[in-house]
Structure formats: structure tokens, C-alpha cells
């Protein structure tokens, strides 16, 4: 790949694309501006790709067009067919492709350094470029294999429970140290066995890092892998001498890291604790013995319809159960009917509800729930004391008061919604057997003001809507 000297016009084009990427991130920070953010990102990427194609001898035009047609066609079909409930695993799959692309580019640069402009006159690869290559391949391989495991967990093709290998901490730390050591050694010896070992060990550690992480930590995992994919792209940007790729990768990497921090804070979890994995494993193994002995009240769709119709303030708390049953459209219809009856309806979204950051926001937006009715935890938590009804649909850990009262609980210290302060609670879940991904029983089930609505979430909400309309 012959690198052409960067002209002022090329630098300007990359600068414009970089600014558009920043505007895209800014737009994606709010549901109300997310469509504009997506447009900025698409325009920025079009400029960056077009500029790169015009200034680099990559391949012939027919080859480029065929590649674009294949990739674009696959993306178009996936975008048209994918259900919103499958978005978390789709994101994980896309992360894996970014990681694999970084590995392939790095290996191509190693095998043909002259074409990438990283070869010295003596035929050796520039030592600085070797570091870039090693890190890019390592991060890309970790991203790929880690994302594959995340995809399998999110898609239900692999258990979402933590898989705890004996001596995993020593094994993981030793493997990471070996990778860093080999990258350093690669600057002195560019033998094929070095880069091959870095690649294999990185694929292995990506697998080992994600299998012990349970479903409760999946929002952090998705944002973490997003960050990894960004840093892999940035490292390859240095290898390719491509400013736009460096800027884009750094933006994705840093924003993903910040989002991971926000997710960890929302769960009262340390980032290293998430990487160590095993969240809720002990509770999941031993919990549930006392549940059947505790009294609870079962409600009906008619009960919920009557109480909410008479209420002044209703707060709806959606969770992953809503996504699984695809109840978001029925839920929006229920909210519309209640509003026509003069009820003040609000939606409360926890930062880690669902399987990826913003999962609930996306589903509610798909159902055309007005943005001004959707509130984050810190903005609405104080309102539960004035709420007549808290309607929990498919959420569990994010409303569990054990996070505030039980120091022995694995979720202790995690900020949760104060649903226990509401006058009446309706809790929609399939059965009393489920205890959430943290594996912890929920005292809300057994409170005096709680009525359990045990059914498929979508069917239950549809039945409530019918009862409201009679």
C-alpha cells in the first residue's frame, strides 16, 4: 500500500471528519439528538473513507467497489432484519469484526512492511512501528475473542453465569505479562514466532477475560469491548499513517473507557472487579432457599388497570424482561391510555438496565415514547415517595433494596430505584423463581404494597390496556 505525502487538503478533510465524529458522539449522548449524531458520524466516515481511497493506492476500483458492495449489503440486510431486543449481541458481534480487522491489518503490515512504509533501508521494521503492530494485534485479538464470548452470552448460546476457572487470576495475569513482554521483545527480534505467539496469547486472554464475567456485568463488558476496539483501531492508524483512523480510534477508545467507568459507578463496582468476574456467583449458587417460605400477593391485569387509572403519578421501570418479551410498544400504548385518563406517567431508566448501555432508552425510543417522559435514576429517584404506583416490568436488580440494606449482598452499595417508597408496586415477571442476573432474591416481591403480576410481560401489559379501555 503506497503511502502518499499528506497534502493540506487531505489534512483538512481528515480534520473535518474528526470534528464530525466528535459531533456524532455529542449527539449520541441524548435520545433527542441521537439521529443527528448518527448523521454526523455517517458523513464524517464517508469523508474519511473517500479521502483515504483517493490518496492511497490500496486496490483497483473494481475490487474496492466489490468489497463495498459485499460489506454494505451485509450491513443493510442485518440492519433491516435485526430485532431491537438483539441489539446487544449485534454490538458485540460488530466489536469482534473491528478487532479481527485490526489483527489482519497488523499481520499484513508485518508480512509486507515496505508497502506500509514502515520498513528501514536494512529491511527491518521500524522499532516504533513494531510496538504499534504488536499492541494493535494484541488489542485487536483480545477484542475479537472477548466479543465472541460476549455475543454467545448475550445471545443465550452460552450460559450467562460466571464460568470460574481454577487459578484464573494467576493465569490471566501471567498471560497479560507474557503478551506485554513479547511486545517489548518484538522491538529487538521481529521473528515470525514472536508475532505469532503474541497473536495466539491475545486470542486466548480475550476468551479467559470474558468467560468469568456474569450477565449482571454485561453492560460494562459491552462498553469495555467498545473501548478496546477503539484503541485497536488507533494503533493500526499509526501503522497506516492515517490521521483519521487515529482520531476515530482514540475517540471510540476514550468514550468507551469513560462509559465503562460510568457503568461501574452505577453498579458500585470497580473496573478491576468486573474484569476479575464472578459477580453474584455465590448468591446464585446458594440463593432461593427462603423464597418459597415468604408470603407474597398475586395481582391481576384488572387490579393494575384499576389502581393506575385512579392514580395521579405512575412511574414505569423497564428492564431486560421487557426487551425479551418485546413489550415496549404495548407499554407505550398503556402509557398513552393512562395519560388520556389524566395520569402523570414517567419512565425511570437505570444506567445498567438491560444488556448494554442505553438499551432501555433505545427500546422506548423505538416505541415512540416521548423523550421528555424518560428520566435517569438521579433525576427521578426522589419522586418515588410521591408516586401512587411503581410499575416494574422485567427489572430486578436495579430495584432491589438489598443494595441499600444488606452489607452481605453482592449488590450492596449499587444505586437502585427507591420503589419501596411508592404507595403501590406492581411487579411484572414470568415467575417467582427468577432472581435476576446478580442471583439475589428481592425483598420488593414480599412487601405489603406489592402485587406480583406473573406472566409474559407483553401479554400482561396488553391485558392491562384492554382492562383500561373497558
C-alpha positions in Angstrom: 0.0 0.0 0.0 1.9 3.1 -1.3 1.5 6.0 1.2 1.2 9.4 -0.5 2.5 12.6 1.2 -0.3 14.3 3.1 -1.5 17.4 1.3 -3.2 20.3 3.1 -6.5 19.3 1.5 -6.2 15.7 2.9 -5.3 17.1 6.3 -8.3 19.4 6.1 -10.6 16.5 5.1 -9.4 14.4 8.0 -9.9 17.3 10.3 -13.5 17.8 9.2 -14.2 14.1 9.6 -12.7 14.3 13.1 -14.9 17.2 14.1 -18.0 15.4 12.7 -17.1 12.3 14.8 -16.9 14.5 17.9 -20.3 16.0 17.0 -21.6 12.4 16.5 -20.6 11.4 20.0 -22.1 14.6 21.4 -25.4 13.8 19.6 -25.5 10.2 20.7 -25.4 11.4 24.4 -29.1 12.1 24.2 -32.0 10.2 22.6 -33.4 13.6 21.3 -30.2 14.3 19.3 -29.2 10.7 18.5 -30.4 10.7 14.9 -28.5 13.9 14.2 -25.4 12.3 15.9 -25.7 9.3 13.6 -25.9 11.5 10.5 -22.8 13.4 11.6 -21.0 10.1 12.1 -22.1 8.8 8.7 -21.0 12.0 6.9 -17.7 12.0 8.7 -17.0 8.4 7.9 -17.9 9.0 4.2 -15.4 11.9 4.0 -12.7 9.8 5.8 -13.1 6.7 3.6 -13.4 8.7 0.4 -10.2 10.7 1.2 -8.3 7.6 2.0 -9.3 5.9 -1.2 -8.4 8.9 -3.2 -4.9 9.3 -1.6 -3.8 5.7 -1.3 -3.1 3.0 -3.8 -5.0 0.3 -2.0 -6.5 -1.7 -4.8 -8.2 -1.3 -8.1 -11.5 0.5 -8.3 -13.5 -2.7 -9.2 -12.0 -4.5 -6.2 -13.0 -1.6 -3.9 -16.5 -1.5 -5.3 -17.0 -5.2 -4.9 -15.7 -5.0 -1.3 -18.0 -2.1 -0.5 -21.0 -3.9 -2.1 -20.4 -7.0 -0.1 -19.9 -5.3 3.2 -22.6 -2.7 2.6 -25.1 -5.4 1.5 -24.5 -7.5 4.6 -24.8 -4.4 6.8 -28.0 -3.4 5.1 -29.6 -6.8 5.5 -28.6 -7.0 9.1 -29.9 -3.5 9.9 -33.3 -4.3 8.3 -33.8 -7.7 10.0 -32.3 -7.3 13.4 -34.8 -7.0 16.3 -34.1 -4.3 18.8 -34.0 -6.9 21.5 -31.0 -8.4 19.8 -29.1 -5.2 19.6 -26.6 -6.0 22.5 -25.3 -9.1 20.8 -25.2 -7.3 17.4 -23.0 -4.6 19.0 -20.7 -7.4 20.4 -20.5 -9.0 17.0 -19.5 -5.7 15.4 -16.8 -5.2 18.0 -15.4 -8.6 17.2 -15.2 -7.6 13.5 -13.3 -4.4 14.4 -10.8 -6.5 16.5 -10.3 -9.1 13.7 -9.8 -6.3 11.2 -7.0 -4.8 13.4 -5.3 -8.2 13.6 -5.5 -8.8 9.9 -4.1 -5.3 9.1 -1.3 -5.8 11.6 -0.3 -9.2 10.2 -0.5 -7.7 6.6 1.8 -4.9 7.7 4.2 -7.4 9.3 4.3 -9.6 6.1 4.7 -6.7 3.7 6.3 -3.7 5.7 7.6 -2.0 2.6 4.1 -1.4 1.2 3.0 0.1 4.6 6.0 2.5 4.7 7.4 1.0 8.0 10.5 -0.7 6.6 14.0 0.6 7.2 16.7 0.5 4.5 18.2 -2.6 6.0 14.9 -4.5 5.5 13.9 -4.4 9.2 10.7 -3.0 10.5 11.0 0.3 12.3 11.2 -0.5 16.1 8.5 2.1 16.9 6.2 0.5 14.3 6.9 -2.9 15.8 5.4 -1.6 19.1 2.4 -0.2 17.2 2.0 -3.5 15.4 2.3 -5.6 18.5 -0.1 -3.6 20.5 -2.6 -3.3 17.7 -2.6 -7.0 17.0 -2.8 -7.8 20.8 -5.7 -5.4 21.5 -7.5 -6.5 18.3 -7.2 -10.2 19.2 -8.4 -9.6 22.7 -11.3 -7.6 21.3 -12.2 -10.3 18.8 -12.2 -13.4 21.1 -13.7 -11.4 24.1 -16.5 -10.1 21.8 -17.3 -13.6 20.5 -17.8 -14.8 24.1 -19.9 -11.7 24.9 -22.0 -12.4 21.8 -22.6 -16.0 22.8 -23.6 -15.0 26.4 -25.9 -12.2 25.2 -27.5 -14.4 22.5 -28.2 -17.1 25.1 -26.0 -19.6 23.2 -23.7 -19.8 26.2 -24.6 -19.6 29.9 -24.7 -16.0 31.3 -23.5 -17.3 34.6 -19.8 -16.7 35.5 -17.6 -19.6 34.5 -14.8 -19.6 37.1 -11.7 -21.4 36.2 -9.3 -22.5 39.0 -6.4 -20.2 39.3 -7.9 -17.8 36.8 -6.4 -14.6 38.3 -2.8 -16.1 38.1 -3.4 -17.4 34.6 -4.9 -14.2 33.3 -2.2 -12.0 34.9 0.6 -14.3 33.7 -0.8 -14.3 30.1 -1.1 -10.5 30.1 2.5 -10.1 31.4 3.7 -12.5 28.7 2.0 -10.5 26.0 3.5 -7.2 27.2 6.9 -8.8 27.5 6.7 -10.3 24.0 5.6 -6.9 22.5 8.7 -5.4 24.2 10.9 -8.2 22.9 9.4 -7.8 19.4 11.3 -4.4 19.2 14.6 -6.5 19.3 13.5 -9.6 17.3 11.0 -9.5 14.6 10.9 -13.3 14.1 7.6 -14.8 13.0 7.3 -16.9 16.2 7.2 -13.7 18.3 4.3 -12.0 16.4 2.5 -15.4 16.1 2.8 -16.0 19.9 1.5 -12.5 20.7 -1.5 -13.2 18.4 -2.3 -16.6 19.9 -1.9 -15.5 23.5 -4.1 -12.4 22.9 -6.9 -14.5 21.4 -6.7 -16.8 24.5 -6.7 -14.0 27.0 -9.7 -12.4 25.4 -11.6 -15.6 25.9 -10.3 -16.0 29.5 -11.2 -12.4 30.5 -14.9 -12.6 29.4 -16.0 -16.2 30.4 -15.8 -15.4 34.2 -18.0 -12.3 33.8 -21.6 -12.8 34.6 -24.7 -11.4 32.9 -25.1 -8.7 35.6 -21.9 -7.1 34.4 -22.7 -7.3 30.6 -23.4 -3.5 30.2 -19.8 -2.9 31.4 -18.4 -5.6 29.2 -20.1 -4.2 26.1 -18.7 -0.7 26.7 -15.3 -2.1 27.7 -15.1 -4.0 24.4 -16.2 -0.9 22.6 -13.2 0.9 24.2 -10.8 -2.0 23.2 -11.9 -1.8 19.6 -11.2 1.9 19.5 -7.7 1.5 20.8 -7.0 -1.3 18.4 -8.1 1.0 15.5 -6.0 3.8 16.8 -2.9 1.6 17.0 -3.5 0.5 13.4 -3.9 4.1 12.4 -0.3 4.8 13.4 0.8 1.8 11.4 -1.1 3.0 8.3 -0.1 6.6 8.9 -3.8 7.6 8.8 -4.7 10.6 10.9 -8.5 10.0 10.6 -8.1 6.4 11.9 -6.0 7.6 14.9 -8.5 10.3 15.8 -11.5 8.0 15.3 -9.9 5.1 17.3 -8.9 7.5 20.1 -12.5 8.9 20.3 -14.1 5.5 20.4 -11.5 4.2 22.9 -11.7 7.1 25.3 -15.5 7.4 25.1 -15.8 3.6 25.7 -13.5 3.9 28.7 -15.5 6.8 30.2 -18.7 4.9 29.6 -17.2 1.8 31.3 -16.4 4.0 34.3 -19.9 5.3 34.4 -21.4 1.8 34.3 -19.1 0.6 37.1 -20.1 3.6 39.2 -23.7 2.9 38.5 -23.2 -0.6 39.9 -20.9 0.4 42.7 -18.3 -1.9 41.1 -14.6 -1.4 40.4 -13.4 -1.9 36.9 -10.8 -4.5 38.0 -13.6 -6.3 40.0 -15.6 -6.6 36.8 -12.6 -7.9 34.9 -12.0 -10.4 37.7 -15.5 -11.6 37.1 -17.8 -13.9 39.2 -20.4 -11.2 40.2 -23.2 -12.9 42.1 -21.8 -16.4 41.6 -22.0 -17.3 45.3 -25.5 -15.9 45.7 -26.7 -17.7 42.6 -25.3 -21.0 43.9 -26.9 -20.7 47.3 -29.8 -18.3 47.0 -33.5 -19.0 46.7 -34.0 -21.4 49.7 -36.0 -18.9 51.7 -38.1 -17.5 48.8 -40.9 -20.1 48.8 -41.5 -19.7 52.6 -42.2 -16.0 52.4 -45.7 -14.7 51.7 -46.4 -12.6 48.6 -49.5 -11.3 46.9 -50.6 -12.0 43.4 -52.4 -9.4 41.4 -54.2 -9.3 38.0 -54.3 -7.1 35.0 -57.6 -5.8 36.2 -56.1 -4.9 39.6 -53.2 -3.0 37.9 -55.6 -1.2 35.5 -57.9 -0.1 38.3 -55.1 1.2 40.6 -53.2 3.0 37.8 -56.4 4.6 36.4 -57.1 6.0 39.9 -53.5 7.1 40.4 -52.1 10.6 40.0 -48.5 9.7 39.4 -47.3 6.4 37.8 -43.6 5.6 37.4 -42.7 2.8 35.0 -39.3 1.0 35.5 -38.4 -1.2 32.5 -35.8 -3.9 32.4 -34.4 -6.7 30.3 -37.6 -8.7 30.7 -39.4 -6.0 28.7 -36.9 -6.4 26.0 -37.1 -10.2 25.9 -40.9 -10.1 25.5 -40.8 -7.1 23.2 -43.3 -5.3 25.4 -42.2 -1.8 24.6 -45.0 -1.0 22.1 -47.7 -2.3 24.4 -46.1 -0.4 27.3 -46.2 2.9 25.3 -49.9 2.2 24.5 -50.6 1.7 28.2 -48.9 5.0 29.0 -50.9 6.8 26.3 -54.2 5.4 27.7 -53.2 6.4 31.2 -52.3 9.9 30.1 -55.7 10.3 28.5 -57.2 9.5 31.9 -55.2 12.4 33.4 -52.5 10.3 34.9 -48.9 11.7 35.1 -46.7 8.9 33.5 -42.9 8.8 33.7 -40.3 6.2 32.8 -37.3 5.6 35.0 -34.2 4.2 33.4 -31.3 2.7 35.4 -27.8 3.1 33.8 -27.3 -0.6 33.7 -30.8 -1.8 32.9 -30.7 -4.3 30.1 -27.6 -5.8 28.5 -25.9 -2.8 27.1 -25.6 1.0 27.9 -28.8 2.8 26.7 -30.6 -0.5 26.0 -33.9 0.6 27.6 -33.6 4.1 26.0 -33.3 2.6 22.6 -36.3 0.3 23.0 -38.5 3.1 24.4 -37.4 5.4 21.5 -38.3 2.6 19.0 -41.8 2.6 20.6 -42.0 6.4 20.2 -42.2 7.1 23.9 -41.7 10.9 24.3 -38.1 11.7 25.3 -39.4 14.2 28.0 -41.1 11.3 29.8 -37.9 9.3 30.2 -35.7 10.0 33.2 -32.3 8.7 34.5 -32.0 7.4 38.1 -30.6 10.5 39.7 -33.3 12.7 38.1 -36.3 10.7 39.2 -35.4 8.7 42.3 -36.7 11.4 44.7 -40.1 11.2 43.1 -41.0 7.6 44.2 -42.1 8.9 47.6 -44.9 10.9 45.8 -45.7 8.1 43.3 -49.0 6.3 43.7 -47.8 3.4 41.6 -44.4 2.0 40.7 -44.8 -0.3 37.7 -41.8 -2.6 37.3 -41.6 -4.6 34.1 -38.8 -7.0 33.7 -36.3 -5.2 36.0 -35.0 -6.8 39.2 -31.5 -6.0 40.5 -32.0 -2.3 39.8 -34.9 -2.1 42.2 -33.6 -4.4 44.9 -33.4 -2.7 48.3 -30.7 -5.2 49.4 -28.3 -2.8 47.7 -29.1 -0.3 50.4 -29.6 -2.5 53.5 -27.7 -5.8 53.2 -24.0 -5.5 53.5 -23.5 -9.2 52.7 -25.3 -8.8 49.4 -23.1 -8.8 46.2 -25.0 -5.7 45.0 -24.6 -3.8 48.3 -23.8 -0.1 47.5 -25.2 -0.2 44.0 -27.5 2.8 43.4 -31.1 1.5 42.9 -34.5 2.9 42.5 -36.4 3.7 45.7 -39.5 1.8 44.6 -40.2 0.7 48.1 -41.3 4.3 48.9 -44.2 4.1 46.3 -47.7 3.6 47.7 -48.4 0.6 45.4 -46.0 -1.6 43.4 -46.9 -3.8 40.5 -44.0 -6.2 39.6 -44.3 -7.9 36.2 -42.2 -11.1 35.9 -42.6 -14.6 34.5 -42.5 -16.4 37.8 -41.3 -16.2 41.4 -38.4 -18.4 40.6 -36.2 -15.8 38.9 -33.8 -13.8 41.0 -32.1 -11.6 38.4 -28.6 -11.8 36.9 -27.0 -11.0 40.2 -28.5 -14.1 41.7 -30.1 -12.2 44.7 -33.6 -12.5 46.0 -35.6 -9.3 46.0 -37.5 -8.1 49.1 -39.8 -6.0 46.9 -41.6 -9.2 46.0 -42.8 -9.6 49.5 -43.7 -6.1 50.6 -47.2 -5.3 51.7 -47.8 -2.8 48.9 -46.5 -5.1 46.2 -48.7 -7.2 43.8 -46.9 -9.7 41.6 -48.1 -9.9 38.0 -46.8 -13.3 36.9 -47.0 -13.6 33.2 -45.2 -12.8 29.9 -44.6 -9.1 30.1 -46.1 -8.3 26.7 -49.3 -10.3 27.3 -49.7 -8.8 30.8 -49.4 -5.2 29.5 -51.8 -5.9 26.6 -54.3 -7.3 29.2 -53.9 -4.2 31.3 -54.5 -2.0 28.2 -57.7 -3.9 27.5 -58.9 -3.6 31.1 -58.1 0.2 31.0 -60.3 0.6 27.9 -63.3 -1.1 29.4 
